[in-house]
Amino acid sequence: MKTKIRWDEQEREAIYKQMVSLLRDNPILRKEELYVAAQSVLPVERRRKPNFSSLYKYADDIDRARAEAKIRPVEPLPSPPPTEAAPDLFRTILDQLLEALADKVAERLELRKEEAKHHPKHDPQPISAPRIPRTGVLVIGLLNQQSQTIINTFPNLEFTCLTPEQALKRELLRRSHTILMTKFINHSVQDRYRKAQNLLLCNGGVSELSALLRNIK
C-alpha cells in the first residue's frame, strides 16, 4: 500500500511561496495547474497528485497566495544625498586614481614601443570558427521558471517558449519542432498549431518534456 505523503511546515511554506511567485507571472492559472506547478520546489518523491480532496484542503492557501501575488514589493527609498564634504573627498581620490592610471598607460605604451623594435608584426587574429546552427524548438505552455530550466538543460537546441495567451495573440510561429504542453493549454491553442511541423504533444511536466527533447538533434 502506498504511503500517504504528509508535508511538514517547511514544505508547505516553500509551496506557498512558489504559488505566489507563479501567480505573479501568470495570475490566471487554475487551481489544479497551480497546485501541480508549485510542487516543483519539492523532490519528485514528495509531490502529490491533485484530487478533489487535496484541492479543497489547500483552497485557503491558494486564495491567500492569489491575494499576496497582487501586492507588488515596495520599491526601496533612494539613498540620502551625500554631505558637503563627500564631493571634495571623492574628487581627491578620483584625481589620485587618474594620475596613477595615466602613469600606467604611459608605461604600457613605452613597453609596446620597445617590443615593436625587436619583434616583427604578427599575423592578425584568426577568424573565429563559424557558429554551428542549432535546431529550433517551439514549446507552448511552460511557466517562466520551467522555461529557463529547459533552456539551460539543452544548450544544443534553440528554444522559443510561449504561454498559451502569447500563442493565441502572436503570429503563427514555425520552428523545426513544436511541442504543446497539453495539461497547461486550451483547445484553441492546440487547434491553431495542430498542423505545425514535427508536432509533439507532452501530456506531463518538465520530466516528460525532457524525455522528448533528448530525441531531438
CNS distance restraints for C-alpha pairs under 8 A (distance, minus, plus):
assign (resid   5 and name CA) (resid  46 and name CA) 6.62 0.50 0.50
assign (resid   5 and name CA) (resid  47 and name CA) 7.70 0.50 0.50
assign (resid   5 and name CA) (resid  48 and name CA) 7.09 0.50 0.50
assign (resid   7 and name CA) (resid  11 and name CA) 5.73 0.50 0.50
assign (resid   7 and name CA) (resid  12 and name CA) 6.21 0.50 0.50
assign (resid   7 and name CA) (resid  46 and name CA) 7.91 0.50 0.50
assign (resid   8 and name CA) (resid  12 and name CA) 6.28 0.50 0.50
assign (resid   9 and name CA) (resid  13 and name CA) 6.08 0.50 0.50
assign (resid  10 and name CA) (resid  14 and name CA) 6.24 0.50 0.50
assign (resid  11 and name CA) (resid  15 and name CA) 6.21 0.50 0.50
assign (resid  11 and name CA) (resid  42 and name CA) 7.36 0.50 0.50
assign (resid  12 and name CA) (resid  16 and name CA) 6.11 0.50 0.50
assign (resid  13 and name CA) (resid  17 and name CA) 6.23 0.50 0.50
assign (resid  14 and name CA) (resid  18 and name CA) 6.25 0.50 0.50
assign (resid  14 and name CA) (resid  41 and name CA) 6.93 0.50 0.50
assign (resid  15 and name CA) (resid  19 and name CA) 6.20 0.50 0.50
assign (resid  15 and name CA) (resid  38 and name CA) 5.42 0.50 0.50
assign (resid  15 and name CA) (resid  39 and name CA) 5.96 0.50 0.50
assign (resid  15 and name CA) (resid  41 and name CA) 6.79 0.50 0.50
assign (resid  15 and name CA) (resid  42 and name CA) 7.94 0.50 0.50
assign (resid  16 and name CA) (resid  20 and name CA) 6.46 0.50 0.50
assign (resid  16 and name CA) (resid  38 and name CA) 7.50 0.50 0.50
assign (resid  16 and name CA) (resid  61 and name CA) 6.93 0.50 0.50
assign (resid  16 and name CA) (resid  62 and name CA) 7.73 0.50 0.50
assign (resid  16 and name CA) (resid  65 and name CA) 6.66 0.50 0.50
assign (resid  17 and name CA) (resid  21 and name CA) 6.33 0.50 0.50
assign (resid  17 and name CA) (resid  65 and name CA) 7.75 0.50 0.50
assign (resid  18 and name CA) (resid  22 and name CA) 6.07 0.50 0.50
assign (resid  18 and name CA) (resid  38 and name CA) 5.25 0.50 0.50
assign (resid  18 and name CA) (resid  39 and name CA) 7.92 0.50 0.50
assign (resid  18 and name CA) (resid  41 and name CA) 7.34 0.50 0.50
assign (resid  19 and name CA) (resid  23 and name CA) 6.08 0.50 0.50
assign (resid  19 and name CA) (resid  34 and name CA) 6.53 0.50 0.50
assign (resid  19 and name CA) (resid  35 and name CA) 7.76 0.50 0.50
assign (resid  19 and name CA) (resid  38 and name CA) 5.37 0.50 0.50
assign (resid  19 and name CA) (resid  62 and name CA) 7.30 0.50 0.50
assign (resid  19 and name CA) (resid  65 and name CA) 6.08 0.50 0.50
assign (resid  19 and name CA) (resid  66 and name CA) 7.94 0.50 0.50
assign (resid  20 and name CA) (resid  24 and name CA) 6.26 0.50 0.50
assign (resid  20 and name CA) (resid  65 and name CA) 4.99 0.50 0.50
assign (resid  20 and name CA) (resid  66 and name CA) 6.58 0.50 0.50
assign (resid  20 and name CA) (resid  68 and name CA) 6.57 0.50 0.50
assign (resid  20 and name CA) (resid  69 and name CA) 5.02 0.50 0.50
assign (resid  21 and name CA) (resid  25 and name CA) 6.72 0.50 0.50
assign (resid  21 and name CA) (resid  69 and name CA) 7.00 0.50 0.50
assign (resid  22 and name CA) (resid  26 and name CA) 6.01 0.50 0.50
assign (resid  22 and name CA) (resid  27 and name CA) 7.53 0.50 0.50
assign (resid  22 and name CA) (resid  34 and name CA) 7.58 0.50 0.50
assign (resid  22 and name CA) (resid  38 and name CA) 7.46 0.50 0.50
assign (resid  22 and name CA) (resid 143 and name CA) 7.70 0.50 0.50
assign (resid  23 and name CA) (resid  27 and name CA) 4.33 0.50 0.50
assign (resid  23 and name CA) (resid  28 and name CA) 7.36 0.50 0.50
assign (resid  23 and name CA) (resid  29 and name CA) 6.94 0.50 0.50
assign (resid  23 and name CA) (resid  65 and name CA) 7.68 0.50 0.50
assign (resid  23 and name CA) (resid  66 and name CA) 6.46 0.50 0.50
assign (resid  23 and name CA) (resid  69 and name CA) 5.88 0.50 0.50
assign (resid  24 and name CA) (resid  69 and name CA) 5.15 0.50 0.50
assign (resid  24 and name CA) (resid  70 and name CA) 6.92 0.50 0.50
assign (resid  25 and name CA) (resid 144 and name CA) 7.44 0.50 0.50
assign (resid  26 and name CA) (resid 143 and name CA) 7.96 0.50 0.50
assign (resid  27 and name CA) (resid  66 and name CA) 7.47 0.50 0.50
assign (resid  27 and name CA) (resid  69 and name CA) 7.94 0.50 0.50
assign (resid  29 and name CA) (resid  33 and name CA) 6.13 0.50 0.50
assign (resid  29 and name CA) (resid  34 and name CA) 5.96 0.50 0.50
assign (resid  30 and name CA) (resid  34 and name CA) 6.08 0.50 0.50
assign (resid  31 and name CA) (resid  35 and name CA) 5.95 0.50 0.50
assign (resid  31 and name CA) (resid  55 and name CA) 7.34 0.50 0.50
assign (resid  31 and name CA) (resid  62 and name CA) 7.18 0.50 0.50
assign (resid  32 and name CA) (resid  36 and name CA) 6.29 0.50 0.50
assign (resid  32 and name CA) (resid  50 and name CA) 6.48 0.50 0.50
assign (resid  32 and name CA) (resid  55 and name CA) 7.15 0.50 0.50
assign (resid  33 and name CA) (resid  37 and name CA) 6.03 0.50 0.50
assign (resid  33 and name CA) (resid 184 and name CA) 6.98 0.50 0.50
assign (resid  34 and name CA) (resid  38 and name CA) 5.86 0.50 0.50
assign (resid  35 and name CA) (resid  39 and name CA) 6.83 0.50 0.50
assign (resid  35 and name CA) (resid  50 and name CA) 7.02 0.50 0.50
assign (resid  35 and name CA) (resid  55 and name CA) 7.52 0.50 0.50
assign (resid  36 and name CA) (resid  40 and name CA) 7.57 0.50 0.50
assign (resid  36 and name CA) (resid  48 and name CA) 7.84 0.50 0.50
assign (resid  36 and name CA) (resid  49 and name CA) 7.25 0.50 0.50
assign (resid  36 and name CA) (resid  50 and name CA) 6.89 0.50 0.50
assign (resid  39 and name CA) (resid  47 and name CA) 6.05 0.50 0.50
assign (resid  39 and name CA) (resid  48 and name CA) 7.92 0.50 0.50
assign (resid  40 and name CA) (resid  44 and name CA) 7.89 0.50 0.50
assign (resid  42 and name CA) (resid  46 and name CA) 6.09 0.50 0.50
assign (resid  42 and name CA) (resid  47 and name CA) 6.50 0.50 0.50
assign (resid  43 and name CA) (resid  47 and name CA) 6.85 0.50 0.50
assign (resid  50 and name CA) (resid  54 and name CA) 6.17 0.50 0.50
assign (resid  50 and name CA) (resid  55 and name CA) 6.57 0.50 0.50
assign (resid  51 and name CA) (resid  55 and name CA) 6.14 0.50 0.50
assign (resid  52 and name CA) (resid  56 and name CA) 6.02 0.50 0.50
assign (resid  53 and name CA) (resid  57 and name CA) 6.14 0.50 0.50
assign (resid  54 and name CA) (resid  58 and name CA) 6.25 0.50 0.50
assign (resid  55 and name CA) (resid  59 and name CA) 5.80 0.50 0.50
assign (resid  58 and name CA) (resid  62 and name CA) 6.28 0.50 0.50
assign (resid  59 and name CA) (resid  63 and name CA) 6.15 0.50 0.50
assign (resid  60 and name CA) (resid  64 and name CA) 6.06 0.50 0.50
assign (resid  61 and name CA) (resid  65 and name CA) 6.06 0.50 0.50
assign (resid  62 and name CA) (resid  66 and name CA) 6.27 0.50 0.50
assign (resid  63 and name CA) (resid  67 and name CA) 6.41 0.50 0.50
assign (resid  64 and name CA) (resid  68 and name CA) 6.28 0.50 0.50
assign (resid  65 and name CA) (resid  69 and name CA) 6.00 0.50 0.50
assign (resid  66 and name CA) (resid  70 and name CA) 6.64 0.50 0.50
assign (resid  67 and name CA) (resid  71 and name CA) 7.16 0.50 0.50
assign (resid  82 and name CA) (resid  86 and name CA) 6.03 0.50 0.50
assign (resid  82 and name CA) (resid  87 and name CA) 7.81 0.50 0.50
assign (resid  83 and name CA) (resid  87 and name CA) 7.87 0.50 0.50
assign (resid  84 and name CA) (resid  88 and name CA) 7.86 0.50 0.50
assign (resid  85 and name CA) (resid  89 and name CA) 6.50 0.50 0.50
assign (resid  86 and name CA) (resid  90 and name CA) 6.01 0.50 0.50
assign (resid  87 and name CA) (resid  91 and name CA) 5.97 0.50 0.50
assign (resid  88 and name CA) (resid  92 and name CA) 6.20 0.50 0.50
assign (resid  89 and name CA) (resid  93 and name CA) 6.34 0.50 0.50
assign (resid  90 and name CA) (resid  94 and name CA) 6.04 0.50 0.50
assign (resid  91 and name CA) (resid  95 and name CA) 6.07 0.50 0.50
assign (resid  92 and name CA) (resid  96 and name CA) 6.38 0.50 0.50
assign (resid  93 and name CA) (resid  97 and name CA) 6.28 0.50 0.50
assign (resid  94 and name CA) (resid  98 and name CA) 6.13 0.50 0.50
assign (resid  95 and name CA) (resid  99 and name CA) 6.19 0.50 0.50
assign (resid  96 and name CA) (resid 100 and name CA) 6.26 0.50 0.50
assign (resid  97 and name CA) (resid 101 and name CA) 6.05 0.50 0.50
assign (resid  98 and name CA) (resid 102 and name CA) 6.05 0.50 0.50
assign (resid  99 and name CA) (resid 103 and name CA) 6.29 0.50 0.50
assign (resid 100 and name CA) (resid 104 and name CA) 6.24 0.50 0.50
assign (resid 101 and name CA) (resid 105 and name CA) 6.15 0.50 0.50
assign (resid 102 and name CA) (resid 106 and name CA) 6.18 0.50 0.50
assign (resid 103 and name CA) (resid 107 and name CA) 6.13 0.50 0.50
assign (resid 104 and name CA) (resid 108 and name CA) 6.18 0.50 0.50
assign (resid 105 and name CA) (resid 109 and name CA) 6.18 0.50 0.50
assign (resid 106 and name CA) (resid 110 and name CA) 6.22 0.50 0.50
assign (resid 107 and name CA) (resid 111 and name CA) 6.26 0.50 0.50
assign (resid 108 and name CA) (resid 112 and name CA) 6.29 0.50 0.50
assign (resid 109 and name CA) (resid 113 and name CA) 6.34 0.50 0.50
assign (resid 110 and name CA) (resid 114 and name CA) 6.46 0.50 0.50
assign (resid 111 and name CA) (resid 115 and name CA) 6.30 0.50 0.50
assign (resid 112 and name CA) (resid 116 and name CA) 6.10 0.50 0.50
assign (resid 113 and name CA) (resid 117 and name CA) 6.55 0.50 0.50
assign (resid 114 and name CA) (resid 118 and name CA) 6.88 0.50 0.50
assign (resid 115 and name CA) (resid 119 and name CA) 5.95 0.50 0.50
assign (resid 116 and name CA) (resid 120 and name CA) 6.65 0.50 0.50
assign (resid 116 and name CA) (resid 121 and name CA) 7.40 0.50 0.50
assign (resid 134 and name CA) (resid 156 and name CA) 6.03 0.50 0.50
assign (resid 134 and name CA) (resid 157 and name CA) 5.25 0.50 0.50
assign (resid 134 and name CA) (resid 158 and name CA) 5.66 0.50 0.50
assign (resid 135 and name CA) (resid 156 and name CA) 7.49 0.50 0.50
assign (resid 135 and name CA) (resid 157 and name CA) 5.16 0.50 0.50
assign (resid 135 and name CA) (resid 158 and name CA) 5.81 0.50 0.50
assign (resid 135 and name CA) (resid 176 and name CA) 6.56 0.50 0.50
assign (resid 135 and name CA) (resid 217 and name CA) 6.82 0.50 0.50
assign (resid 136 and name CA) (resid 157 and name CA) 6.17 0.50 0.50
assign (resid 136 and name CA) (resid 158 and name CA) 4.73 0.50 0.50
assign (resid 136 and name CA) (resid 159 and name CA) 5.94 0.50 0.50
assign (resid 136 and name CA) (resid 160 and name CA) 7.61 0.50 0.50
assign (resid 136 and name CA) (resid 175 and name CA) 5.35 0.50 0.50
assign (resid 136 and name CA) (resid 176 and name CA) 5.33 0.50 0.50
assign (resid 136 and name CA) (resid 177 and name CA) 6.55 0.50 0.50
assign (resid 137 and name CA) (resid 157 and name CA) 6.87 0.50 0.50
assign (resid 137 and name CA) (resid 158 and name CA) 6.07 0.50 0.50
assign (resid 137 and name CA) (resid 159 and name CA) 4.94 0.50 0.50
assign (resid 137 and name CA) (resid 160 and name CA) 6.26 0.50 0.50
assign (resid 137 and name CA) (resid 175 and name CA) 5.73 0.50 0.50
assign (resid 137 and name CA) (resid 176 and name CA) 6.08 0.50 0.50
assign (resid 137 and name CA) (resid 177 and name CA) 4.83 0.50 0.50
assign (resid 137 and name CA) (resid 178 and name CA) 5.78 0.50 0.50
assign (resid 137 and name CA) (resid 179 and name CA) 7.52 0.50 0.50
assign (resid 138 and name CA) (resid 159 and name CA) 5.90 0.50 0.50
assign (resid 138 and name CA) (resid 160 and name CA) 4.79 0.50 0.50
assign (resid 138 and name CA) (resid 161 and name CA) 5.91 0.50 0.50
assign (resid 138 and name CA) (resid 162 and name CA) 7.72 0.50 0.50
assign (resid 138 and name CA) (resid 173 and name CA) 7.89 0.50 0.50
assign (resid 138 and name CA) (resid 174 and name CA) 7.79 0.50 0.50
assign (resid 138 and name CA) (resid 175 and name CA) 6.03 0.50 0.50
assign (resid 138 and name CA) (resid 177 and name CA) 6.25 0.50 0.50
assign (resid 138 and name CA) (resid 178 and name CA) 4.66 0.50 0.50
assign (resid 138 and name CA) (resid 179 and name CA) 6.14 0.50 0.50
assign (resid 139 and name CA) (resid 159 and name CA) 7.27 0.50 0.50
assign (resid 139 and name CA) (resid 160 and name CA) 6.28 0.50 0.50
assign (resid 139 and name CA) (resid 161 and name CA) 4.85 0.50 0.50
assign (resid 139 and name CA) (resid 162 and name CA) 6.39 0.50 0.50
assign (resid 139 and name CA) (resid 178 and name CA) 6.00 0.50 0.50
assign (resid 139 and name CA) (resid 179 and name CA) 4.83 0.50 0.50
assign (resid 139 and name CA) (resid 180 and name CA) 6.04 0.50 0.50
assign (resid 139 and name CA) (resid 181 and name CA) 7.44 0.50 0.50
assign (resid 140 and name CA) (resid 161 and name CA) 5.81 0.50 0.50
assign (resid 140 and name CA) (resid 162 and name CA) 4.82 0.50 0.50
assign (resid 140 and name CA) (resid 163 and name CA) 5.73 0.50 0.50
assign (resid 140 and name CA) (resid 164 and name CA) 6.34 0.50 0.50
assign (resid 140 and name CA) (resid 167 and name CA) 7.01 0.50 0.50
assign (resid 140 and name CA) (resid 178 and name CA) 7.98 0.50 0.50
assign (resid 140 and name CA) (resid 179 and name CA) 6.43 0.50 0.50
assign (resid 140 and name CA) (resid 180 and name CA) 5.13 0.50 0.50
assign (resid 140 and name CA) (resid 181 and name CA) 6.07 0.50 0.50
assign (resid 140 and name CA) (resid 185 and name CA) 7.73 0.50 0.50
assign (resid 141 and name CA) (resid 161 and name CA) 7.73 0.50 0.50
assign (resid 141 and name CA) (resid 162 and name CA) 6.37 0.50 0.50
assign (resid 141 and name CA) (resid 163 and name CA) 4.97 0.50 0.50
assign (resid 141 and name CA) (resid 164 and name CA) 5.59 0.50 0.50
assign (resid 141 and name CA) (resid 180 and name CA) 6.58 0.50 0.50
assign (resid 141 and name CA) (resid 181 and name CA) 5.09 0.50 0.50
assign (resid 141 and name CA) (resid 182 and name CA) 7.56 0.50 0.50
assign (resid 141 and name CA) (resid 184 and name CA) 5.44 0.50 0.50
assign (resid 141 and name CA) (resid 185 and name CA) 5.79 0.50 0.50
assign (resid 142 and name CA) (resid 146 and name CA) 6.02 0.50 0.50
assign (resid 142 and name CA) (resid 147 and name CA) 5.86 0.50 0.50
assign (resid 142 and name CA) (resid 161 and name CA) 6.97 0.50 0.50
assign (resid 142 and name CA) (resid 162 and name CA) 7.14 0.50 0.50
assign (resid 142 and name CA) (resid 163 and name CA) 6.42 0.50 0.50
assign (resid 142 and name CA) (resid 181 and name CA) 7.01 0.50 0.50
assign (resid 142 and name CA) (resid 184 and name CA) 7.63 0.50 0.50
assign (resid 143 and name CA) (resid 147 and name CA) 6.10 0.50 0.50
assign (resid 143 and name CA) (resid 163 and name CA) 7.23 0.50 0.50
assign (resid 144 and name CA) (resid 148 and name CA) 6.51 0.50 0.50
assign (resid 145 and name CA) (resid 149 and name CA) 6.44 0.50 0.50
assign (resid 146 and name CA) (resid 150 and name CA) 6.32 0.50 0.50
assign (resid 146 and name CA) (resid 206 and name CA) 7.12 0.50 0.50
assign (resid 147 and name CA) (resid 151 and name CA) 6.20 0.50 0.50
assign (resid 147 and name CA) (resid 161 and name CA) 6.58 0.50 0.50
assign (resid 148 and name CA) (resid 152 and name CA) 6.16 0.50 0.50
assign (resid 149 and name CA) (resid 153 and name CA) 6.17 0.50 0.50
assign (resid 150 and name CA) (resid 154 and name CA) 6.23 0.50 0.50
assign (resid 150 and name CA) (resid 206 and name CA) 7.77 0.50 0.50
assign (resid 150 and name CA) (resid 210 and name CA) 7.44 0.50 0.50
assign (resid 151 and name CA) (resid 155 and name CA) 6.25 0.50 0.50
assign (resid 151 and name CA) (resid 157 and name CA) 7.82 0.50 0.50
assign (resid 151 and name CA) (resid 158 and name CA) 7.89 0.50 0.50
assign (resid 151 and name CA) (resid 159 and name CA) 6.67 0.50 0.50
assign (resid 154 and name CA) (resid 213 and name CA) 7.93 0.50 0.50
assign (resid 156 and name CA) (resid 217 and name CA) 7.99 0.50 0.50
assign (resid 157 and name CA) (resid 217 and name CA) 7.82 0.50 0.50
assign (resid 162 and name CA) (resid 166 and name CA) 5.70 0.50 0.50
assign (resid 162 and name CA) (resid 167 and name CA) 5.91 0.50 0.50
assign (resid 163 and name CA) (resid 167 and name CA) 6.21 0.50 0.50
assign (resid 164 and name CA) (resid 168 and name CA) 6.49 0.50 0.50
assign (resid 164 and name CA) (resid 184 and name CA) 7.80 0.50 0.50
assign (resid 164 and name CA) (resid 185 and name CA) 5.63 0.50 0.50
assign (resid 164 and name CA) (resid 186 and name CA) 7.48 0.50 0.50
assign (resid 164 and name CA) (resid 189 and name CA) 6.59 0.50 0.50
assign (resid 165 and name CA) (resid 169 and name CA) 6.33 0.50 0.50
assign (resid 166 and name CA) (resid 170 and name CA) 5.76 0.50 0.50
assign (resid 167 and name CA) (resid 171 and name CA) 7.83 0.50 0.50
assign (resid 167 and name CA) (resid 172 and name CA) 7.53 0.50 0.50
assign (resid 167 and name CA) (resid 189 and name CA) 6.62 0.50 0.50
assign (resid 168 and name CA) (resid 188 and name CA) 7.69 0.50 0.50
assign (resid 168 and name CA) (resid 189 and name CA) 6.30 0.50 0.50
assign (resid 168 and name CA) (resid 192 and name CA) 7.79 0.50 0.50
assign (resid 172 and name CA) (resid 192 and name CA) 8.00 0.50 0.50
assign (resid 172 and name CA) (resid 193 and name CA) 7.84 0.50 0.50
assign (resid 174 and name CA) (resid 178 and name CA) 7.88 0.50 0.50
assign (resid 174 and name CA) (resid 196 and name CA) 6.98 0.50 0.50
assign (resid 174 and name CA) (resid 197 and name CA) 7.41 0.50 0.50
assign (resid 175 and name CA) (resid 197 and name CA) 7.20 0.50 0.50
assign (resid 176 and name CA) (resid 197 and name CA) 6.36 0.50 0.50
assign (resid 176 and name CA) (resid 198 and name CA) 6.72 0.50 0.50
assign (resid 177 and name CA) (resid 196 and name CA) 7.87 0.50 0.50
assign (resid 177 and name CA) (resid 197 and name CA) 6.05 0.50 0.50
assign (resid 177 and name CA) (resid 198 and name CA) 4.91 0.50 0.50
assign (resid 177 and name CA) (resid 199 and name CA) 6.13 0.50 0.50
assign (resid 177 and name CA) (resid 200 and name CA) 7.62 0.50 0.50
assign (resid 178 and name CA) (resid 196 and name CA) 6.53 0.50 0.50
assign (resid 178 and name CA) (resid 197 and name CA) 6.75 0.50 0.50
assign (resid 178 and name CA) (resid 198 and name CA) 6.22 0.50 0.50
assign (resid 178 and name CA) (resid 199 and name CA) 4.88 0.50 0.50
assign (resid 178 and name CA) (resid 200 and name CA) 6.15 0.50 0.50
assign (resid 179 and name CA) (resid 199 and name CA) 5.94 0.50 0.50
assign (resid 179 and name CA) (resid 200 and name CA) 4.68 0.50 0.50
assign (resid 179 and name CA) (resid 201 and name CA) 5.69 0.50 0.50
assign (resid 179 and name CA) (resid 202 and name CA) 6.72 0.50 0.50
assign (resid 180 and name CA) (resid 185 and name CA) 7.69 0.50 0.50
assign (resid 180 and name CA) (resid 190 and name CA) 7.31 0.50 0.50
assign (resid 180 and name CA) (resid 199 and name CA) 7.79 0.50 0.50
assign (resid 180 and name CA) (resid 200 and name CA) 6.42 0.50 0.50
assign (resid 180 and name CA) (resid 201 and name CA) 5.02 0.50 0.50
assign (resid 180 and name CA) (resid 202 and name CA) 5.95 0.50 0.50
assign (resid 181 and name CA) (resid 185 and name CA) 6.46 0.50 0.50
assign (resid 181 and name CA) (resid 201 and name CA) 6.37 0.50 0.50
assign (resid 181 and name CA) (resid 202 and name CA) 4.95 0.50 0.50
assign (resid 181 and name CA) (resid 203 and name CA) 6.19 0.50 0.50
assign (resid 181 and name CA) (resid 204 and name CA) 7.27 0.50 0.50
assign (resid 181 and name CA) (resid 205 and name CA) 7.57 0.50 0.50
assign (resid 182 and name CA) (resid 186 and name CA) 7.46 0.50 0.50
assign (resid 182 and name CA) (resid 190 and name CA) 7.95 0.50 0.50
assign (resid 182 and name CA) (resid 201 and name CA) 6.46 0.50 0.50
assign (resid 182 and name CA) (resid 202 and name CA) 6.00 0.50 0.50
assign (resid 182 and name CA) (resid 203 and name CA) 5.35 0.50 0.50
assign (resid 182 and name CA) (resid 204 and name CA) 7.77 0.50 0.50
assign (resid 183 and name CA) (resid 202 and name CA) 7.99 0.50 0.50
assign (resid 183 and name CA) (resid 203 and name CA) 5.92 0.50 0.50
assign (resid 183 and name CA) (resid 204 and name CA) 6.79 0.50 0.50
assign (resid 185 and name CA) (resid 189 and name CA) 6.53 0.50 0.50
assign (resid 185 and name CA) (resid 190 and name CA) 7.56 0.50 0.50
assign (resid 186 and name CA) (resid 190 and name CA) 6.77 0.50 0.50
assign (resid 187 and name CA) (resid 191 and name CA) 6.01 0.50 0.50
assign (resid 188 and name CA) (resid 192 and name CA) 6.24 0.50 0.50
assign (resid 189 and name CA) (resid 193 and name CA) 6.38 0.50 0.50
assign (resid 190 and name CA) (resid 194 and name CA) 5.65 0.50 0.50
assign (resid 194 and name CA) (resid 199 and name CA) 7.19 0.50 0.50
assign (resid 195 and name CA) (resid 199 and name CA) 7.44 0.50 0.50
assign (resid 202 and name CA) (resid 208 and name CA) 6.69 0.50 0.50
assign (resid 202 and name CA) (resid 209 and name CA) 6.14 0.50 0.50
assign (resid 202 and name CA) (resid 212 and name CA) 7.95 0.50 0.50
assign (resid 203 and name CA) (resid 208 and name CA) 7.60 0.50 0.50
assign (resid 204 and name CA) (resid 208 and name CA) 5.48 0.50 0.50
assign (resid 204 and name CA) (resid 209 and name CA) 7.22 0.50 0.50
assign (resid 205 and name CA) (resid 209 and name CA) 6.23 0.50 0.50
assign (resid 206 and name CA) (resid 210 and name CA) 6.04 0.50 0.50
assign (resid 207 and name CA) (resid 211 and name CA) 6.45 0.50 0.50
assign (resid 208 and name CA) (resid 212 and name CA) 6.58 0.50 0.50
assign (resid 209 and name CA) (resid 213 and name CA) 6.29 0.50 0.50
assign (resid 210 and name CA) (resid 214 and name CA) 6.28 0.50 0.50
assign (resid 211 and name CA) (resid 215 and name CA) 7.26 0.50 0.50
assign (resid 212 and name CA) (resid 216 and name CA) 7.24 0.50 0.50
